[in-house]
Amino acid sequence: MQEAEKYLDLPLEEVIGDRFGRYSKYIIQERALPDARDGLKPVQRRILYAMLRDNNLSDKPFRKSAKTVGNVIGNYHPHGDSSVYEALVRMSQSWKIRKNLVEMHGNNGSIDGDPPAAMRYTEARLSSLAEVMLQDIKKNTVEYIPNFDDTEEEPVVLPGYFPNLLVNGSTGISAGYATDIPPHHLGEIIDGAILLLDRPNSDVKDLMNVIQGPDFPGGGTIQGYEGLKKAYETGKGRIVLRGKAEFETLRGGKEQIVITEIPYEVIKANLVKRMDEIRFDKKIDGIAEVRDETDRTGLRIVVELKKEADAKSILHYLYKNTDLQVNYNFNMVAISDKAPKLLGLKSLLNAYLDHQKTVTTNRSRHDLDQALKRKHIVEGLIKAISVLDELIQLIRESNDKQDAKNNIMQRFGFTEMQAEAIVTLQLYRLTNTDIQTLEREASELDETINSLNEVLNNPKKLVQTIKKELKQVKKTFADERRTNVERDVEELKIDMQTMIPQEDVIVTVSREGYVKRTSVRSFTASNDERPGMKETDDLTFFKEMNTTETILIFTEKGQYLYVPIHQLPDIRWKDNGQHVANLVPISPDDRVVSVIPVEQFHEDQFLVFITKNGMIKRTPLSEYQAQRFNRALVALKLKADDLVRSVDVTNGKEEVMIVTRLGYGLRFDEEEANVVGQRAAGVKAIALKDDDFVTSAFTFDPTHVKTMLVTTQRGAMKQVKVSLFTKSSRAKRGTTMVRELKRSPHFVVQAWPVTTDSNAFVARTENGDTEHVEGESIKEYDRYQTGNYVVDTDTSGMIEDVWPYIDHSQKK
């Protein structure tokens, strides 16, 4: 007979899909998500159950954590010891869960993010509240399943006599699902559960009358009623959570901000470090010192302010730029009916209450069974005492215990259970007093049986029992609420002008996009050296500015960066700057075309854009004032093949000069272009031939700019009077400025206005050579003349680019 095939031929996607499906089901149900009934993940449940089995209770001495971890791994949870120990530690960390389920001796970590000591050093035991979770587990209250090796049984869920999932919250990530359930106040959650027991039709609004919102272990303040209501209705929502801060006045009129509570799961050490970085980097003015004064009496972070500092604005800045204020996102996913579900507040409470009804019913059945058995025995003992002499005689005549039981059962009609109780009865129980005790016990058992039957047969009695037990838990374990809840989210108003340290600095931007600010002291000590740059780089912007001012950096692809001067990196004059892409993400192939310094965003100033395809756009400068500088913004709308050639700031009354590659120049008033919005595309500025495009453009005041420097690719330069170009209207072809040659024609590379500030230029060839040219050395020519040949293109190659040379030494 042929041997059966050992391998199956299956499609890879089918195998991967099947295996990943199984894996996903396992980590969703058996690892990362809590059960809606007891609020525990499997590892947490196994830890608590193992500690109970080991008699590691709250009234017993602490026991080594390593022993508990070993028990859990060996009996219930065959995974790594680190994951089990981390779960054990988390249940003991008072800054992470609202009500500890484990008490721990030793280093169990800290709010500063310090790791706990190794498990061989720490000791743990169940907390008294955890024992409430486990109470009555031996009374068949919950279902058991075999453990991983079928040697023991473990509970599927704990009895959980309080709503642990909402009280302690949960966080976890599994395949396709994540959960973030915040901790709540024990008393409020129990009140909410009781409200649902009394009025099952109550809605979220009714529940929020007793449940104010989350109650984080570290306190803080919650803002945003609508976000909270949405979260409780749907399971998803967002609230603002901020730390608690107060102002204290010191001697000499100084103030300090004292922070005594920080948001949930924020690492205090990182928060203090971030605040101190803001002080050190001089992002704002007014912070003198940041100190962590936390000790055993409580958390305390002190932000000491300088005299005359605006304390409220600084606090708002810290709220906005540090984790002193965070957004908490609800994502209340839990395992319900063996499947992950997004549950609202009412659904979570109902899942818990349904579980409690099952647990209480199971416990009542168990207790009823035990009470009936005991009553049966007590009735037998009472009957036995009434025929005591005959019983004793019968027992003495019997051969052994079993013979005595049989004789008793035959002679007096006792059952097996009653006969066993009689033959094991101790002699001292045969007193007159004991008969009264048995009769009293029989009476009490009748009451217990009646009460348990009522619980099992009357739903109202069942609800009353659950309510009574919940109230007892609340009375024993509820404490004061720690987190305040405010209805509205406060708008963070920051007066940056009063907070920015006012300082005169030197701001430079290079042609390759490296930007920095330098102290005047570092600049003055430079001995006229050029600023730190790459050998191939040169200055495109150099100006003494104040830290309260701003620069707008425009790129070739139509984006702009809004950069407050105080946010620029403070770098020495001799060191290279920081590339703009490190400040704000921009495309790697984009480049800086213009830098505009702004003292104030005036309504009567305009930005004029000219593009390669001959478009012009004019927009008020004020529209480019942004709130943040952490991303590139749209300066104007460009077609796919278009690029920005120039950006100039004007007073609205200047003229525009546009120069094309084929040597056409067009001059017109900027008012020819209507004012449009920030994102608009603009209108046609010049009528281009099919093979032509704009190489240069600038705005100018004709009273100050008389000539422009025109450079061709063949190394020719000339100064041409602007007045030779008759003022026209936009969208015309323009007037030629180079002689038309059939062989080796000249093409315009660049044209720059010649002013007292820019009368020296640098030309770069295709071989990478550069030539410094003084504008005064270039003579004036008319429109048709070629001009001076300043570069030997046979040896250096054709000219690729020309730019004004910035002489920084003149500004010292």
C-alpha positions in Angstrom: 0.0 0.0 0.0 1.4 3.4 -1.0 2.5 5.6 1.9 0.2 8.7 2.4 1.4 12.1 1.3 3.2 14.0 4.0 2.7 17.4 2.6 -0.3 19.4 1.3 -0.1 21.6 -1.7 -1.8 24.8 -0.7 -1.7 28.4 -2.0 0.6 30.6 0.1 -2.0 33.3 0.7 -4.4 30.7 2.1 -1.9 29.3 4.5 -0.7 32.8 5.7 -4.3 34.0 6.0 -5.3 30.9 8.1 -2.2 31.1 10.3 -2.5 34.8 10.9 -6.2 34.5 11.5 -5.5 32.0 14.3 -2.7 34.1 15.7 -4.9 37.2 15.7 -7.7 35.4 17.4 -5.3 34.3 20.1 -3.8 37.7 20.9 -7.2 39.4 20.8 -8.9 37.0 23.1 -6.0 35.7 25.2 -3.5 38.5 25.5 -4.0 42.1 24.8 -7.7 43.0 25.4 -9.5 42.9 28.7 -12.8 41.1 29.4 -15.8 43.4 29.8 -16.9 41.4 32.8 -14.0 41.5 35.2 -11.9 44.0 33.3 -8.8 41.8 33.3 -6.5 40.5 30.6 -5.7 36.8 30.9 -2.2 37.4 32.4 -3.7 39.6 35.1 -6.4 37.1 35.9 -3.9 34.3 36.1 -1.6 36.3 38.4 -4.4 37.1 40.9 -5.7 33.6 40.8 -2.3 32.1 41.4 -1.7 34.4 44.3 -5.1 33.3 45.8 -4.2 29.7 45.3 -0.9 30.3 47.0 -2.7 32.0 50.0 -0.7 35.2 49.2 -3.4 37.3 50.8 -3.6 40.9 52.1 -3.5 39.8 55.7 -0.5 37.4 55.2 3.2 38.4 54.9 4.6 39.6 51.6 6.1 37.0 49.3 8.9 37.2 46.7 7.5 38.3 43.4 9.7 35.7 41.6 7.8 32.9 43.4 4.4 34.3 42.1 5.8 34.8 38.6 7.1 31.2 38.6 3.8 29.9 39.8 2.0 31.8 37.0 4.3 30.6 34.3 4.4 27.0 35.5 0.7 26.6 36.0 -1.3 29.0 33.8 0.7 31.3 31.5 3.5 29.7 29.5 5.1 32.9 28.3 8.2 34.9 29.2 8.7 35.9 32.8 9.2 39.6 31.9 5.7 40.0 30.6 4.2 38.4 33.7 6.3 40.5 36.0 5.5 43.7 34.2 1.8 42.9 34.5 2.3 42.1 38.2 4.1 45.4 38.8 1.5 47.5 36.8 -1.2 46.2 39.1 0.8 47.7 42.1 1.6 51.1 40.5 -0.6 53.7 42.2 0.1 56.3 39.4 -1.1 54.0 36.7 -4.2 52.4 38.1 -6.8 54.0 40.3 -7.2 51.1 42.8 -4.2 48.8 43.3 -4.9 45.0 42.9 -1.4 44.1 44.2 0.6 45.5 47.1 4.3 45.5 46.6 7.4 46.0 48.8 10.5 47.3 47.1 11.1 49.3 44.0 8.1 49.0 41.7 9.2 51.8 39.3 8.3 55.5 39.5 6.4 58.2 37.8 9.7 59.3 36.3 9.7 56.2 34.2 12.3 54.3 36.2 12.1 50.6 35.8 11.2 48.4 38.8 13.8 46.3 40.6 14.2 42.7 39.4 11.6 40.3 40.6 14.1 38.5 42.9 14.3 41.8 45.0 10.6 42.8 45.3 7.8 41.2 47.3 4.1 41.2 46.6 0.7 40.1 47.9 -2.9 40.6 46.9 -4.6 43.9 48.0 -7.8 43.7 50.0 -9.8 45.0 47.0 -8.3 42.2 44.8 -9.7 39.7 47.3 -13.1 41.2 46.6 -12.5 40.4 42.9 -11.7 36.8 43.9 -14.4 36.4 46.6 -16.6 33.3 46.3 -14.6 31.9 43.4 -14.8 28.5 45.1 -18.6 28.5 45.1 -19.0 27.6 41.4 -19.6 31.2 40.6 -17.5 31.2 37.4 -16.7 28.7 34.7 -13.3 26.9 34.8 -11.3 25.5 31.9 -8.2 23.2 31.8 -4.8 25.0 31.9 -2.3 24.7 29.1 -1.1 21.3 30.0 -4.4 19.9 31.4 -2.9 19.4 34.9 -5.1 22.0 36.6 -8.1 24.2 36.0 -8.2 28.0 35.8 -11.2 30.4 35.8 -12.4 31.9 32.5 -13.4 35.1 34.4 -13.2 36.2 38.0 -16.4 36.9 40.1 -15.4 40.6 40.2 -17.7 42.1 42.8 -16.9 45.7 41.6 -16.6 47.1 38.0 -12.9 46.8 37.7 -12.7 47.6 34.0 -14.0 51.1 34.4 -12.4 51.7 37.8 -8.9 50.8 36.8 -9.1 51.3 33.0 -7.1 49.3 30.5 -4.7 49.9 27.6 -3.5 47.4 25.0 -2.7 46.8 21.4 -3.6 43.6 19.5 -4.1 42.6 15.8 -6.5 45.1 14.3 -7.7 46.3 17.7 -6.4 48.6 20.4 -8.0 49.7 23.6 -7.7 52.8 25.8 -10.2 52.9 28.7 -9.4 55.5 31.4 -9.7 54.8 35.1 -12.8 56.1 37.0 -13.9 56.8 40.6 -15.0 53.6 42.3 -18.0 55.2 44.1 -19.3 57.0 41.0 -19.1 53.8 38.8 -20.9 51.8 41.5 -23.6 54.6 41.7 -23.9 54.3 37.9 -24.3 50.6 38.1 -27.0 50.9 40.8 -28.8 53.5 38.6 -28.9 51.0 35.8 -30.2 48.3 38.1 -33.0 50.6 39.3 -33.7 52.2 35.9 -32.5 50.0 33.0 -33.7 52.5 30.4 -31.4 55.3 31.7 -29.3 56.9 29.0 -25.7 58.2 29.0 -26.9 61.7 30.0 -28.6 60.2 33.1 -25.4 58.2 33.9 -23.3 61.3 33.6 -25.3 62.9 36.4 -23.6 60.4 38.8 -20.4 59.6 36.8 -18.6 63.0 36.3 -15.9 61.5 34.0 -12.6 59.7 34.4 -10.8 59.9 37.7 -7.1 59.6 36.9 -4.8 58.4 39.7 -2.5 61.5 39.3 -5.4 64.0 39.4 -5.4 66.8 36.9 -8.3 68.5 35.2 -10.5 67.2 32.4 -12.0 69.7 29.9 -14.6 69.0 27.2 -18.1 67.8 28.1 -19.1 67.1 24.5 -16.0 64.9 23.8 -16.7 63.1 27.1 -20.4 62.6 26.2 -19.5 61.3 22.8 -16.9 58.8 24.2 -19.5 57.5 26.7 -22.1 57.1 24.0 -20.0 55.5 21.3 -16.8 54.3 23.0 -14.7 56.7 21.1 -14.0 60.4 21.9 -11.4 62.9 22.9 -11.0 65.0 26.0 -8.3 67.5 27.1 -6.4 66.5 30.2 -4.1 69.0 31.9 -2.0 69.1 35.1 -2.8 71.2 38.1 -0.8 74.4 38.4 -1.0 77.4 40.7 0.8 80.7 41.0 2.8 81.6 44.0 4.2 85.1 44.7 7.8 85.4 46.1 9.7 88.2 47.6 10.5 91.1 45.3 7.4 90.7 43.2 8.5 87.6 41.4 6.1 84.7 40.7 6.5 81.0 40.3 4.3 78.3 38.7 3.9 75.3 41.0 2.6 72.1 39.4 1.3 69.5 41.8 -0.5 67.2 39.4 0.4 66.0 35.9 -1.6 64.3 33.2 -2.1 60.5 33.2 0.8 58.4 32.0 3.0 61.4 31.4 6.6 60.7 32.6 7.5 63.5 35.1 11.2 63.5 34.3 10.6 64.0 30.6 8.1 66.8 31.3 10.6 68.6 33.6 13.4 68.1 31.0 11.1 69.6 28.2 10.3 72.6 30.3 14.0 73.2 31.0 14.8 72.9 27.3 12.3 75.7 26.6 14.1 77.8 29.2 17.6 76.9 27.9 16.8 77.3 24.2 15.2 80.7 25.0 12.0 79.7 23.1 10.2 82.2 25.4 11.5 84.8 27.8 10.5 84.8 31.5 11.5 81.4 32.8 14.4 81.7 35.3 14.6 78.2 36.5 12.8 74.8 36.5 13.1 72.6 39.5 11.7 69.2 40.5 10.9 69.4 44.2 9.0 66.2 44.4 9.5 64.3 47.7 7.6 61.8 49.8 5.0 64.4 50.6 3.9 64.6 47.0 4.6 65.8 43.5 5.9 69.4 43.1 7.4 71.0 40.0 8.4 74.6 40.3 8.8 77.0 37.3 10.4 80.1 38.7 9.8 83.2 36.6 11.7 86.4 36.0 10.5 89.7 37.4 7.7 91.2 35.3 7.1 87.9 33.5 3.6 87.2 32.3 2.8 84.1 34.4 -0.5 83.2 32.7 0.9 83.4 29.2 3.9 81.3 30.2 1.6 78.7 31.8 -0.5 78.6 28.6 2.6 78.2 26.6 3.6 75.2 28.7 0.2 73.8 28.3 0.4 74.1 24.6 4.0 73.0 24.0 4.6 70.4 26.7 2.8 67.4 28.1 1.5 69.5 30.9 -1.7 69.3 28.7 -2.5 66.3 26.5 -5.4 64.9 24.6 -6.8 61.7 25.9 -8.5 59.5 23.3 -11.1 57.1 24.4 -11.2 53.8 22.6 -13.2 51.5 24.8 -12.7 48.1 23.3 -13.2 45.0 25.4 -14.0 41.3 24.9 -17.8 40.8 25.2 -19.5 37.5 24.3 -16.1 36.2 23.2 -15.5 38.9 20.6 -13.8 42.3 20.7 -16.4 45.2 20.7 -16.3 48.9 21.0 -18.6 49.6 23.9 -20.0 52.8 25.4 -20.4 53.5 29.1 -23.9 51.9 29.4 -22.8 48.8 27.4 -19.8 48.3 29.7 -21.9 48.7 32.8 -24.5 46.3 31.4 -21.9 43.7 30.6 -20.6 43.9 34.1 -24.1 43.8 35.7 -25.1 40.8 33.5 -22.0 39.1 34.8 -22.9 39.9 38.4 -26.4 38.5 37.9 -24.8 35.2 36.7 -22.2 35.2 39.5 -24.8 35.9 42.2 -27.2 33.3 40.8 -24.4 30.7 40.7 -23.3 31.6 44.2 -26.9 31.4 45.5 -27.4 28.0 43.9 -24.2 26.8 45.6 -25.1 28.2 48.9 -28.7 26.8 48.7 -27.3 23.4 47.9 -24.9 23.6 50.9 -27.7 24.9 53.2 -30.1 22.0 52.1 -27.4 19.5 52.8 -26.6 21.0 56.2 -30.3 21.2 57.1 -30.7 17.5 56.2 -27.8 16.6 58.5 -29.1 18.9 61.3 -32.5 17.2 61.1 -30.8 13.8 61.4 -28.8 14.9 64.4 -31.9 16.3 66.2 -33.7 13.0 65.5 -30.7 11.0 66.7 -30.5 12.8 70.0 -34.2 11.9 70.6 -33.3 8.2 70.3 -29.8 8.5 71.8 -29.7 5.6 74.1 -30.9 3.1 71.5 -28.4 4.6 69.0 -25.5 4.2 71.4 -26.5 0.6 72.2 -26.8 -0.1 68.4 -23.4 1.4 67.7 -21.8 -0.6 70.5 -23.2 -3.8 69.1 -21.9 -3.1 65.6 -18.6 -4.5 64.2 -17.2 -1.4 62.6 -18.1 2.1 61.3 -19.7 0.9 58.1 -21.7 -1.8 60.0 -22.8 0.9 62.5 -24.0 3.1 59.6 -25.9 0.3 58.0 -27.6 -0.7 61.3 -28.6 2.9 62.0 -30.0 3.3 58.5 -32.1 0.1 58.7 -33.3 0.6 62.3 -34.2 4.3 62.3 -34.5 5.2 58.6 -31.6 7.7 58.5 -30.0 8.5 55.1 -26.4 7.8 54.2 -25.4 11.4 54.8 -27.2 11.5 58.2 -25.7 8.2 59.3 -22.2 9.5 58.5 -22.8 12.6 60.6 -24.1 10.5 63.5 -21.2 8.0 63.7 -18.6 10.9 63.4 -20.4 12.9 66.1 -18.2 13.9 69.1 -19.4 13.0 72.5 -19.5 16.6 73.9 -22.1 17.4 71.3 -24.6 15.2 73.1 -25.4 17.8 75.8 -28.7 19.5 76.3 -27.1 22.7 75.2 -26.2 21.3 71.8 -29.8 20.3 71.1 -30.7 23.9 71.4 -27.8 24.9 69.2 -29.0 22.4 66.5 -32.6 23.6 66.7 -31.4 27.3 66.4 -29.2 26.3 63.5 -32.1 24.5 61.8 -34.2 27.7 62.2 -31.4 29.8 60.7 -31.0 27.4 57.8 -34.7 27.7 57.1 -34.3 31.4 56.9 -31.2 31.1 54.6 -32.9 28.6 52.3 -36.0 30.9 52.0 -33.8 33.9 51.3 -31.7 32.1 48.7 -34.8 30.7 47.0 -36.2 34.2 46.8 -33.0 35.4 45.2 -33.1 32.6 42.7 -36.8 32.9 41.9 -37.4 36.7 42.2 -35.4 39.0 39.9 -36.1 42.0 42.2 -34.5 40.2 45.1 -31.5 39.3 42.9 -31.1 43.0 42.0 -31.4 44.0 45.7 -28.7 41.6 46.6 -26.3 42.9 44.0 -27.0 46.5 45.1 -26.4 45.7 48.7 -23.0 44.2 48.0 -22.0 47.0 45.6 -22.9 49.6 48.3 -20.8 47.7 50.8 -17.8 47.7 48.5 -18.3 51.5 47.9 -18.5 52.1 51.7 -15.3 50.1 52.3 -13.1 51.2 49.4 -14.3 54.5 47.9 -12.1 57.5 48.5 -12.1 61.2 47.4 -12.2 62.1 43.7 -8.9 63.3 42.4 -9.6 64.6 38.9 -11.6 67.8 38.3 -14.0 68.0 35.4 -14.7 71.3 33.5 -17.4 71.6 30.8 -15.5 73.7 28.3 -12.0 73.5 26.8 -10.1 76.7 27.7 -8.7 78.6 24.8 -5.0 79.0 25.3 -4.2 82.7 24.8 -0.5 83.4 24.6 0.9 86.9 24.2 4.1 85.9 22.5 5.4 89.5 22.2 5.7 89.7 26.0 7.3 86.2 26.2 9.9 86.3 23.4 13.3 87.4 24.7 14.0 90.6 22.8 17.5 90.5 21.4 19.2 91.8 18.3 20.7 89.0 16.2 22.2 88.4 12.8 20.1 86.3 10.6 21.6 84.5 7.6 20.1 82.2 4.9 22.4 80.6 2.3 21.6 79.8 -1.3 21.5 76.0 -0.5 19.0 76.6 2.3 21.1 76.7 5.5 19.6 79.1 8.1 20.7 80.4 11.5 20.7 83.3 13.9 23.9 84.5 15.4 24.5 86.7 18.4 25.9 90.1 17.6 28.9 89.3 19.8 29.8 86.2 17.8 29.4 88.2 14.6 31.5 91.1 15.8 34.3 88.7 16.8 34.5 87.2 13.3 37.2 89.5 12.0 35.3 89.9 8.7 35.3 86.2 7.9 32.6 84.8 5.8 30.0 82.9 7.8 30.3 79.1 8.1 29.1 77.6 4.9 29.9 74.9 2.4 32.6 75.9 -0.2 30.0 75.8 -3.0 27.5 77.9 -1.0 27.0 81.7 -0.6 24.7 84.1 1.3 21.3 84.9 -0.1 20.1 86.8 2.9 21.9 88.7 5.6 20.3 91.1 8.0 20.4 92.3 11.6 17.0 91.6 13.1 15.2 91.3 16.4 14.0 88.0 17.9 10.4 89.4 17.9 10.5 89.6 14.1 9.8 86.9 11.4 11.2 85.7 8.1 9.2 84.2 5.3 11.2 81.7 3.2 9.7 81.0 -0.2 10.6 78.0 -2.3 10.8 77.2 -6.0 7.7 74.9 -5.8 5.4 77.5 -4.4 5.6 76.8 -0.7 6.7 79.1 2.1 8.0 78.6 5.6 6.8 81.0 8.4 9.8 81.2 10.7 9.8 83.4 13.9 13.4 84.6 14.5 13.4 83.4 18.1 12.7 79.8 16.8 15.8 79.8 14.6 18.7 77.7 15.9 21.3 79.9 17.7 24.6 79.0 16.0 28.0 80.6 16.0 29.0 82.8 13.0 31.8 80.4 12.1 29.6 77.3 12.1 27.3 76.1 9.4 23.6 76.8 9.8 20.8 74.2 10.0 19.1 73.3 6.8 15.5 74.5 6.5 14.4 70.9 5.9 15.4 70.1 9.5 13.2 72.9 10.7 10.2 72.2 8.5 9.9 69.2 6.2 10.1 70.2 2.5 10.7 68.2 -0.7 14.4 67.3 -1.1 14.5 68.7 -4.7 12.9 72.1 -3.6 15.1 75.1 -3.1 14.9 78.6 -1.6 14.2 81.4 -4.0 13.5 84.3 -1.7 13.7 85.4 1.9 11.4 88.2 3.1 12.1 89.8 6.6 8.9 91.0 8.4 8.8 93.3 11.3 5.0 93.5 11.3 2.4 92.1 8.9 1.0 95.3 7.5 -2.2 95.4 5.4 -0.7 98.0 3.0 2.2 95.8 2.0 2.0 93.2 -0.8 3.9 90.1 -2.0 4.5 89.9 -5.7 5.2 86.5 -7.2 6.5 85.9 -10.7 6.8 82.3 -12.1 8.8 80.6 -14.8 5.8 80.3 -17.0 5.1 84.0 -16.9 2.4 84.2 -14.2 2.1 87.1 -11.7 0.3 87.1 -8.4 -0.2 89.9 -5.9 -1.4 89.2 -2.3 -1.4 91.3 0.9 1.5 90.4 3.1 -0.9 90.0 6.1 -2.4 86.9 4.6 1.0 85.1 5.1 1.0 85.5 8.8 0.7 81.9 10.2 0.1 80.5 13.7 2.7 77.7 13.5 5.9 77.0 11.7 6.1 73.2 12.0 5.1 72.6 8.4 5.5 74.1 4.9 2.5 76.2 3.8 1.1 76.9 0.3 2.3 80.3 -1.0 0.6 80.1 -4.4 -1.0 77.6 -6.7 1.3 76.4 -9.5 0.8 74.2 -12.5 2.8 71.0 -12.6 5.7 72.3 -14.8 5.8 75.8 -13.3 8.3 77.2 -10.7 8.6 80.4 -8.7 11.2 82.8 -10.0 10.9 85.7 -7.6 9.1 86.9 -4.6 9.3 90.6 -3.6 7.6 92.7 -0.9 6.2 96.0 -2.2 4.2 99.1 -1.0 1.6 98.5 -3.7 3.0 101.3 -6.0 6.1 99.8 -7.5 6.9 98.6 -11.0 7.6 95.1 -12.2 10.5 94.0 -14.6 10.3 90.6 -16.2 13.2 89.1 -18.2 13.0 86.0 -20.4 15.6 83.5 -21.6 15.3 84.8 -25.2 16.0 88.3 -24.0 12.6 89.9 -23.8 12.0 92.5 -21.1 8.6 93.7 -20.0 8.0 96.6 -17.6 4.6 97.5 -16.1 3.0 98.7 -12.9 2.4 96.1 -10.2 -1.2 97.4 -10.0 -1.8 95.8 -13.4 -2.2 92.6 -11.3 -5.3 92.5 -9.1 -4.9 91.6 -5.5 -5.9 87.9 -4.9 -5.9 85.5 -2.0 -3.0 83.4 -0.6 -3.7 80.2 -2.5 -4.7 81.8 -5.8 -2.7 81.0 -9.0 -2.5 84.6 -10.3 -2.7 86.0 -13.9 -0.5 86.1 -17.0 2.3 88.6 -16.7 4.1 88.2 -20.0 3.3 86.6 -23.4 6.0 84.0 -23.9 7.1 82.4 -27.2 6.7 78.6 -27.2 10.4 78.0 -26.5 10.8 80.8 -24.0 10.5 81.1 -20.2 11.1 83.7 -17.5 14.7 83.6 -16.0 14.4 86.7 -13.8 11.9 89.2 -12.3 12.0 91.9 -9.7 9.9 94.8 -8.5 11.5 98.2 -8.2 11.0 101.9 -7.4 12.2 103.8 -10.5 13.5 106.7 -8.3 16.0 104.3 -6.7 16.7 101.7 -9.4 18.1 103.1 -12.7 19.9 100.2 -14.3 19.9 96.4 -14.2 22.7 93.9 -14.8 22.0 91.5 -17.6 24.1 88.3 -18.0 24.1 85.8 -20.9 25.3 82.2 -20.9 28.3 83.2 -23.1 29.8 85.2 -20.3 28.7 88.7 -21.4 27.5 91.2 -18.9 26.1 94.7 -19.3 24.2 97.4 -17.4 21.0 98.5 -19.2 18.9 101.5 -18.2 15.5 100.5 -17.1 14.1 103.6 -18.8 15.0 102.0 -22.2 12.0 99.7 -21.6 8.9 101.6 -22.2 6.3 101.0 -19.5 3.6 98.8 -20.9 0.7 96.6 -19.6 1.0 93.0 -18.5 0.6 90.0 -20.8 2.6 91.7 -23.6 5.7 90.2 -25.3 8.0 93.0 -24.2 11.2 94.5 -25.7 14.4 92.7 -26.7 17.6 93.3 -24.8 20.1 91.1 -26.6 21.2 91.0 -30.3 19.7 88.2 -32.3 22.5 86.0 -33.7 21.9 82.9 -35.9 25.2 81.3 -34.8 26.0 81.0 -31.0 23.0 83.1 -29.9 23.0 84.8 -26.5 20.5 83.7 -23.9 19.8 85.7 -20.7 20.8 83.7 -17.6 19.9 86.4 -15.0 19.0 90.0 -14.7 19.4 91.9 -11.4 18.6 95.5 -10.4 21.8 97.5 -9.5 21.5 99.4 -6.3 23.9 100.8 -3.7 23.1 97.7 -1.6 23.8 95.2 -4.4 26.5 96.5 -6.8 28.7 93.3 -6.7 27.7 90.0 -8.2 28.9 86.4 -8.5 28.7 84.3 -11.7 28.9 80.5 -11.6 29.8 78.4 -14.6 28.7 74.9 -15.5 32.2 73.7 -14.5 31.6 75.0 -11.0 34.0 78.0 -11.3 32.8 81.3 -9.8 33.7 84.9 -10.9 33.3 87.9 -8.6 32.2 91.0 -10.6 31.9 94.5 -9.3 28.9 96.2 -10.9 30.8 99.5 -11.3 33.3 97.7 -13.6 30.4 96.8 -16.0 29.6 99.6 -18.4 26.2 100.7 -19.6 25.2 99.5 -23.0 22.0 99.9 -25.0 19.5 97.1 -25.6 21.2 95.6 -28.7 24.8 95.6 -27.6 26.4 92.5 -26.2 28.4 94.0 -23.3 31.6 93.0 -21.5 32.8 89.4 -21.6 33.8 88.7 -18.0 34.1 84.9 -18.1 36.2 82.8 -20.5 33.5 80.2 -21.4 36.0 78.2 -23.5 37.9 77.2 -20.3 35.3 77.7 -17.5 32.1 76.6 -19.4 28.9 78.5 -20.0 27.4 80.7 -17.2 24.7 78.9 -15.3 23.7 81.4 -12.6 24.4 84.9 -11.3 23.5 86.4 -7.9 24.2 89.5 -5.9 27.2 89.3 -3.7 26.3 90.2 -0.1 29.2 91.9 1.7 28.5 91.3 5.4 31.6 93.4 6.5 29.9 96.7 5.5 27.2 96.1 8.2 29.6 96.0 11.1 
